[in-house]
Amino acid sequence: LAWVLALLGMAFLGFGVAAWHAGRMPAPLELPRRAVVLEGRVEAVDTLPKGLRVTLGGVRLDPEASELPRSLRIRLRVNDPLHPAPGERLRVRALVREPSAPPAPGGWDFQRDAYFSGLGGSGFALGPAERLGEEAHPPVFAAARVWLERRVLAVLSGGSGAISAAMLTGVQIAIPAPD
């Protein structure tokens, strides 16, 4: 009887912790169905095989509106001359959408991953990004990761550079599919 009660207690404790984690997350966003001009702080920069993707925090969909409680991930245009760094503030015209549902039963659930990581949506830039300035305290580790990744890619190009950068920083998204 003691073992059964202990197992039930651990199960209730596990479900309670899961409910607490889910309850402390901000609600999913209702994003507009049209292109908007976003302003936000760069939290992370990912190098893709073609272009850059930024994660923006403290996003405002309108200069007078309040900040969104979740971050947005925006893929910049391939020919965008701006190379943002974590801690900078950006303005970009983009089309954003809420995270999509799984494509098949039992498939990878982007909605669930986005919800628990604090991501409110993703999209792509319709025009060039504009740098508005820098925050007082940029994220140290994100800036160091971007600096290291750029140094490696400046010395080694193509797939070998992307693989070398991934070995040092852990970011694998820049590796081309054939490699």
Backbone as CSV, one residue per row, in Angstrom:
resi,resn,N_x,N_y,N_z,CA_x,CA_y,CA_z,C_x,C_y,C_z
1,LEU,0.828,-1.199,0.000,0.000,0.000,0.000,0.871,1.261,0.000
2,ALA,1.992,1.210,0.712,2.886,2.372,0.761,3.477,2.660,-0.613
3,TRP,3.836,1.605,-1.358,4.396,1.795,-2.696,3.356,2.407,-3.626
4,VAL,2.148,1.957,-3.560,1.078,2.478,-4.421,0.825,3.949,-4.104
5,LEU,0.770,4.276,-2.830,0.567,5.677,-2.434,1.745,6.550,-2.860
6,ALA,2.961,6.019,-2.751,4.142,6.782,-3.183,4.106,7.023,-4.690
7,LEU,3.748,6.011,-5.477,3.643,6.178,-6.929,2.550,7.175,-7.301
8,LEU,1.410,7.093,-6.646,0.333,8.059,-6.909,0.764,9.477,-6.531
9,GLY,1.473,9.601,-5.426,1.972,10.916,-5.011,2.949,11.498,-6.017
10,MET,3.858,10.661,-6.539,4.807,11.143,-7.548,4.088,11.519,-8.841
11,ALA,3.067,10.744,-9.221,2.301,11.063,-10.432,1.590,12.402,-10.267
12,PHE,0.932,12.617,-9.130,0.259,13.895,-8.897,1.255,15.051,-8.860
13,LEU,2.414,14.817,-8.276,3.437,15.852,-8.246,3.904,16.184,-9.661
14,GLY,4.131,15.166,-10.492,4.541,15.394,-11.883,3.496,16.150,-12.675
15,PHE,2.238,15.755,-12.547,1.168,16.475,-13.244,1.024,17.893,-12.717
16,GLY,1.236,18.083,-11.437,1.152,19.429,-10.859,2.243,20.348,-11.383
17,VAL,3.466,19.837,-11.501,4.571,20.636,-12.047,4.306,20.973,-13.514
18,ALA,3.805,20.003,-14.282,3.492,20.258,-15.693,2.397,21.315,-15.820
19,ALA,1.373,21.237,-14.992,0.288,22.237,-15.026,0.814,23.605,-14.621
20,TRP,1.726,23.656,-13.658,2.292,24.940,-13.244,3.096,25.564,-14.378
21,HIS,3.914,24.767,-15.079,4.708,25.272,-16.210,3.798,25.777,-17.319
22,ALA,2.743,25.031,-17.622,1.815,25.462,-18.680,1.054,26.712,-18.270
23,GLY,0.706,26.829,-17.019,-0.065,27.978,-16.544,0.727,29.267,-16.461
24,ARG,2.035,29.184,-16.299,2.834,30.407,-16.177,3.233,30.997,-17.523
25,MET,2.990,30.283,-18.619,3.328,30.776,-19.954,2.272,31.783,-20.414
26,PRO,2.690,32.827,-21.154,1.692,33.764,-21.690,0.823,33.083,-22.740
27,ALA,-0.361,33.616,-22.924,-1.315,33.043,-23.873,-0.781,33.156,-25.301
28,PRO,-1.210,32.247,-26.198,-0.820,32.370,-27.607,-1.308,33.701,-28.186
29,LEU,-0.608,34.181,-29.207,-0.925,35.479,-29.804,-1.965,35.360,-30.907
30,GLU,-2.730,36.421,-31.080,-3.603,36.582,-32.240,-2.906,37.598,-33.139
31,LEU,-2.253,37.125,-34.168,-1.485,38.002,-35.055,-2.347,38.475,-36.213
32,PRO,-2.082,39.674,-36.733,-2.871,40.178,-37.863,-2.645,39.350,-39.122
33,ARG,-3.652,39.345,-39.989,-3.587,38.570,-41.237,-3.008,39.376,-42.389
34,ARG,-2.431,40.516,-42.091,-1.854,41.370,-43.128,-0.404,41.675,-42.753
35,ALA,0.301,42.282,-43.672,1.688,42.666,-43.397,1.706,43.791,-42.360
36,VAL,2.653,43.738,-41.455,2.785,44.747,-40.405,4.238,45.202,-40.316
37,VAL,4.428,46.365,-39.719,5.776,46.865,-39.437,6.072,46.538,-37.979
38,LEU,7.056,45.674,-37.764,7.437,45.220,-36.432,8.629,46.006,-35.921
39,GLU,8.638,46.261,-34.643,9.812,46.806,-33.973,10.106,45.907,-32.793
40,GLY,11.355,45.482,-32.652,11.700,44.613,-31.542,13.192,44.526,-31.313
41,ARG,13.548,43.885,-30.218,14.938,43.695,-29.801,15.406,42.323,-30.296
42,VAL,16.560,42.278,-30.916,17.107,41.021,-31.430,17.582,40.180,-30.245
43,GLU,16.975,39.002,-30.099,17.383,38.073,-29.046,18.373,37.039,-29.570
44,ALA,18.198,36.641,-30.837,19.088,35.639,-31.431,19.139,35.848,-32.933
45,VAL,20.276,35.490,-33.525,20.471,35.554,-34.976,20.917,34.169,-35.433
46,ASP,20.184,33.603,-36.378,20.525,32.284,-36.924,20.954,32.459,-38.364
47,THR,22.082,31.871,-38.721,22.550,31.884,-40.102,21.930,30.696,-40.823
48,LEU,21.192,30.962,-41.874,20.570,29.920,-42.692,21.442,29.670,-43.918
49,PRO,21.208,28.591,-44.649,21.979,28.392,-45.883,21.846,29.573,-46.847
50,LYS,20.691,30.236,-46.828,20.488,31.428,-47.652,19.863,32.518,-46.783
51,GLY,20.681,33.374,-46.224,20.170,34.505,-45.460,20.262,34.323,-43.957
52,LEU,19.546,35.210,-43.241,19.553,35.227,-41.780,18.129,35.137,-41.253
53,ARG,18.008,34.626,-40.017,16.735,34.605,-39.314,16.971,35.203,-37.935
54,VAL,16.118,36.133,-37.534,16.263,36.779,-36.234,15.063,36.437,-35.356
55,THR,15.328,36.315,-34.067,14.267,36.171,-33.085,14.158,37.506,-32.373
56,LEU,12.976,38.106,-32.431,12.746,39.430,-31.852,11.922,39.298,-30.577
57,GLY,12.371,39.951,-29.529,11.639,40.020,-28.277,11.193,41.453,-28.037
58,GLY,10.239,41.636,-27.161,9.724,42.973,-26.895,9.148,43.605,-28.149
59,VAL,8.431,42.815,-28.931,7.934,43.258,-30.234,6.713,44.152,-30.066
60,ARG,6.701,45.204,-30.860,5.532,46.095,-30.963,5.044,46.046,-32.406
61,LEU,3.734,45.819,-32.576,3.147,45.814,-33.910,2.771,47.218,-34.348
62,ASP,2.778,48.147,-33.405,2.447,49.540,-33.662,3.249,50.355,-32.644
63,PRO,3.801,51.514,-33.033,4.620,52.272,-32.070,3.879,52.631,-30.779
64,GLU,2.557,52.800,-30.838,1.789,53.145,-29.640,1.310,51.919,-28.868
65,ALA,1.404,50.738,-29.454,0.910,49.515,-28.817,1.888,49.026,-27.751
66,SER,1.378,48.178,-26.874,2.246,47.598,-25.845,3.046,46.434,-26.452
67,GLU,4.100,46.028,-25.744,4.950,44.942,-26.226,4.204,43.609,-26.147
68,LEU,4.457,42.757,-27.117,3.870,41.420,-27.113,4.544,40.573,-26.036
69,PRO,3.804,39.693,-25.367,4.408,38.870,-24.312,5.255,37.722,-24.843
70,ARG,5.207,37.469,-26.139,5.970,36.386,-26.746,6.879,36.937,-27.831
71,SER,7.891,36.174,-28.196,8.832,36.605,-29.236,8.345,36.151,-30.610
72,LEU,8.899,36.769,-31.657,8.587,36.420,-33.041,9.882,36.094,-33.768
73,ARG,9.831,35.118,-34.664,10.994,34.722,-35.446,10.757,35.145,-36.895
74,ILE,11.668,35.986,-37.436,11.515,36.548,-38.774,12.718,36.169,-39.627
75,ARG,12.444,35.625,-40.821,13.512,35.349,-41.787,13.711,36.607,-42.620
76,LEU,14.928,37.140,-42.594,15.235,38.348,-43.362,15.419,37.988,-44.830
77,ARG,15.299,38.990,-45.674,15.473,38.763,-47.107,16.915,38.352,-47.401
78,VAL,17.101,37.584,-48.459,18.437,37.079,-48.815,19.373,38.237,-49.157
79,ASN,18.858,39.259,-49.807,19.704,40.376,-50.227,19.718,41.525,-49.217
80,ASP,19.267,41.291,-47.996,19.261,42.340,-46.974,20.699,42.654,-46.553
81,PRO,21.145,43.909,-46.677,22.536,44.233,-46.321,22.785,44.276,-44.811
82,LEU,21.731,44.334,-44.014,21.876,44.444,-42.564,22.255,43.089,-41.965
83,HIS,23.263,43.095,-41.101,23.663,41.899,-40.356,23.488,42.220,-38.874
84,PRO,22.275,42.003,-38.338,22.013,42.389,-36.952,22.761,41.516,-35.952
85,ALA,22.912,42.058,-34.760,23.545,41.342,-33.655,22.575,41.354,-32.475
86,PRO,22.657,40.361,-31.593,21.785,40.358,-30.418,21.939,41.644,-29.608
87,GLY,20.808,42.168,-29.175,20.791,43.403,-28.406,20.401,44.621,-29.214
88,GLU,20.445,44.546,-30.526,20.046,45.681,-31.369,18.532,45.717,-31.502
89,ARG,18.019,46.912,-31.771,16.591,47.071,-32.048,16.418,47.198,-33.553
90,LEU,15.409,46.480,-34.077,15.154,46.464,-35.514,13.723,46.870,-35.808
91,ARG,13.545,47.383,-37.009,12.215,47.618,-37.567,12.196,46.939,-38.925
92,VAL,11.146,46.165,-39.185,11.048,45.446,-40.449,9.569,45.247,-40.794
93,ARG,9.256,45.371,-42.068,7.909,45.072,-42.551,7.873,43.586,-42.859
94,ALA,6.927,42.880,-42.238,6.922,41.428,-42.352,5.508,40.880,-42.354
95,LEU,5.399,39.668,-42.809,4.171,38.897,-42.757,4.406,37.800,-41.732
96,VAL,3.615,37.783,-40.660,3.810,36.815,-39.581,2.534,36.004,-39.379
97,ARG,2.728,34.776,-38.928,1.621,33.865,-38.653,1.879,33.130,-37.342
98,GLU,0.782,32.639,-36.769,0.890,31.820,-35.574,1.566,30.490,-35.939
99,PRO,2.136,29.798,-34.963,2.744,28.490,-35.246,1.706,27.516,-35.811
100,SER,2.135,26.717,-36.761,1.211,25.793,-37.421,1.048,24.502,-36.633
101,ALA,-0.066,23.830,-36.895,-0.363,22.545,-36.255,0.497,21.452,-36.892
102,PRO,0.577,20.290,-36.250,1.351,19.186,-36.840,0.788,18.797,-38.209
103,PRO,1.659,18.505,-39.177,1.170,18.154,-40.515,0.527,16.775,-40.581
104,ALA,0.864,15.902,-39.642,0.309,14.551,-39.619,0.182,14.103,-38.167
105,PRO,-0.763,13.224,-37.886,-0.880,12.719,-36.514,0.425,12.080,-36.051
106,GLY,0.881,12.494,-34.889,2.131,11.973,-34.352,3.369,12.671,-34.882
107,GLY,3.190,13.661,-35.775,4.313,14.407,-36.340,4.835,15.450,-35.362
108,TRP,5.907,16.120,-35.763,6.499,17.157,-34.928,5.497,18.283,-34.731
109,ASP,5.255,18.670,-33.493,4.251,19.666,-33.152,4.928,21.011,-32.919
110,PHE,4.970,21.843,-33.975,5.577,23.164,-33.881,4.812,24.052,-32.907
111,GLN,3.473,23.917,-32.843,2.678,24.715,-31.913,3.101,24.460,-30.467
112,ARG,3.274,23.206,-30.116,3.648,22.864,-28.746,5.037,23.380,-28.412
113,ASP,6.000,23.143,-29.307,7.362,23.619,-29.072,7.396,25.137,-28.968
114,ALA,6.661,25.814,-29.836,6.631,27.281,-29.810,5.995,27.777,-28.520
115,TYR,4.928,27.142,-28.087,4.236,27.572,-26.870,5.165,27.522,-25.659
116,PHE,5.856,26.403,-25.488,6.698,26.245,-24.308,8.043,26.956,-24.422
117,SER,8.439,27.377,-25.618,9.674,28.157,-25.751,9.407,29.657,-25.741
118,GLY,8.139,30.064,-25.698,7.812,31.485,-25.653,7.701,32.136,-27.014
119,LEU,7.687,31.337,-28.075,7.584,31.869,-29.434,6.112,32.074,-29.774
120,GLY,5.783,33.266,-30.263,4.391,33.589,-30.589,4.064,33.449,-32.050
121,GLY,5.059,33.400,-32.916,4.803,33.278,-34.340,6.092,33.396,-35.122
122,SER,5.974,33.168,-36.420,7.122,33.279,-37.296,6.659,33.822,-38.632
123,GLY,7.616,34.318,-39.397,7.263,34.874,-40.693,8.494,35.274,-41.470
124,PHE,8.267,36.131,-42.463,9.370,36.547,-43.318,9.248,38.035,-43.621
125,ALA,10.391,38.645,-43.846,10.458,40.083,-44.121,10.011,40.352,-45.550
126,LEU,9.278,41.431,-45.719,8.841,41.859,-47.045,9.705,42.988,-47.583
127,GLY,10.516,43.553,-46.726,11.401,44.638,-47.125,12.684,44.556,-46.321
128,PRO,13.585,45.500,-46.552,14.846,45.476,-45.792,14.613,45.845,-44.325
129,ALA,15.427,45.266,-43.459,15.362,45.582,-42.031,16.105,46.889,-41.771
130,GLU,15.671,47.591,-40.744,16.277,48.880,-40.381,16.740,48.819,-38.927
131,ARG,17.999,49.168,-38.700,18.555,49.191,-37.345,18.112,50.474,-36.653
132,LEU,17.534,50.340,-35.450,17.056,51.501,-34.693,18.001,51.906,-33.576
133,GLY,18.887,51.027,-33.188,19.813,51.329,-32.089,20.118,50.066,-31.319
134,GLU,20.766,50.236,-30.170,21.138,49.094,-29.341,20.536,49.230,-27.965
135,GLU,20.311,48.075,-27.336,19.841,48.040,-25.957,21.016,48.333,-25.026
136,ALA,20.711,48.667,-23.786,21.766,48.965,-22.823,22.591,47.726,-22.485
137,HIS,21.945,46.569,-22.387,22.643,45.344,-21.994,22.290,44.223,-22.973
138,PRO,23.063,44.048,-24.037,22.775,42.946,-24.963,23.064,41.606,-24.302
139,PRO,22.374,40.550,-24.727,22.637,39.221,-24.167,24.064,38.764,-24.477
140,VAL,24.844,38.466,-23.455,26.269,38.196,-23.602,26.525,36.917,-24.399
141,PHE,25.898,35.827,-24.032,26.196,34.556,-24.677,25.695,34.522,-26.115
142,ALA,24.556,35.144,-26.393,24.048,35.173,-27.763,24.983,35.988,-28.658
143,ALA,25.473,37.117,-28.149,26.401,37.937,-28.932,27.720,37.200,-29.167
144,ALA,28.217,36.487,-28.171,29.458,35.732,-28.326,29.283,34.593,-29.327
145,ARG,28.130,33.939,-29.309,27.869,32.854,-30.256,27.843,33.372,-31.688
146,VAL,27.172,34.509,-31.905,27.103,35.095,-33.247,28.495,35.522,-33.709
147,TRP,29.275,36.133,-32.818,30.632,36.567,-33.172,31.485,35.374,-33.573
148,LEU,31.430,34.294,-32.786,32.225,33.096,-33.084,31.780,32.461,-34.401
149,GLU,30.480,32.391,-34.615,29.967,31.806,-35.856,30.412,32.621,-37.079
150,ARG,30.378,33.936,-36.994,30.806,34.786,-38.111,32.299,34.663,-38.373
151,ARG,33.095,34.526,-37.309,34.540,34.358,-37.481,34.856,33.058,-38.218
152,VAL,34.190,31.983,-37.829,34.431,30.696,-38.479,33.995,30.750,-39.934
153,LEU,32.812,31.325,-40.210,32.315,31.380,-41.583,33.128,32.339,-42.451
154,ALA,33.842,33.293,-41.841,34.709,34.173,-42.625,35.963,33.434,-43.092
155,VAL,36.406,32.456,-42.316,37.607,31.700,-42.666,37.261,30.492,-43.544
156,LEU,36.225,29.769,-43.167,35.805,28.579,-43.908,34.443,28.844,-44.536
157,SER,34.318,28.675,-45.823,33.043,28.937,-46.474,32.317,27.631,-46.781
158,GLY,31.053,27.744,-47.116,30.261,26.602,-47.539,29.924,25.649,-46.412
159,GLY,29.746,24.384,-46.792,29.343,23.362,-45.833,30.365,23.093,-44.754
160,SER,31.651,23.145,-45.097,32.678,22.882,-44.082,32.683,23.977,-43.019
161,GLY,32.459,25.215,-43.421,32.375,26.300,-42.446,31.147,26.175,-41.561
162,ALA,30.023,25.798,-42.157,28.793,25.631,-41.378,28.921,24.483,-40.382
163,ILE,29.560,23.396,-40.789,29.755,22.260,-39.886,30.725,22.634,-38.772
164,SER,31.792,23.357,-39.097,32.745,23.800,-38.067,32.087,24.739,-37.069
165,ALA,31.273,25.673,-37.576,30.565,26.589,-36.684,29.575,25.833,-35.806
166,ALA,28.923,24.816,-36.358,27.983,24.018,-35.572,28.695,23.241,-34.468
167,MET,29.912,22.764,-34.739,30.664,22.040,-33.717,31.038,22.962,-32.552
168,LEU,31.246,24.245,-32.834,31.635,25.192,-31.792,30.450,25.833,-31.085
169,THR,29.379,26.134,-31.825,28.260,26.882,-31.245,27.018,26.049,-31.008
170,GLY,26.897,24.913,-31.687,25.715,24.077,-31.527,24.585,24.415,-32.474
171,VAL,24.733,25.447,-33.281,23.683,25.859,-34.206,23.894,25.134,-35.525
172,GLN,22.959,24.258,-35.875,23.124,23.402,-37.042,22.327,23.868,-38.244
173,ILE,21.537,24.903,-38.134,20.614,25.296,-39.186,21.326,25.816,-40.424
174,ALA,22.555,26.254,-40.319,23.278,26.798,-41.482,23.880,25.705,-42.366
175,ILE,23.857,24.468,-41.913,24.447,23.370,-42.681,23.548,23.071,-43.886
176,PRO,24.083,23.129,-45.097,23.272,22.797,-46.279,22.784,21.348,-46.224
177,ALA,21.614,21.111,-46.801,20.992,19.773,-46.752,21.885,18.664,-47.315
178,PRO,22.597,18.868,-48.447,23.439,17.777,-48.951,24.579,17.392,-47.992
179,ASP,25.060,18.352,-47.213,26.155,18.054,-46.289,25.641,17.341,-45.042
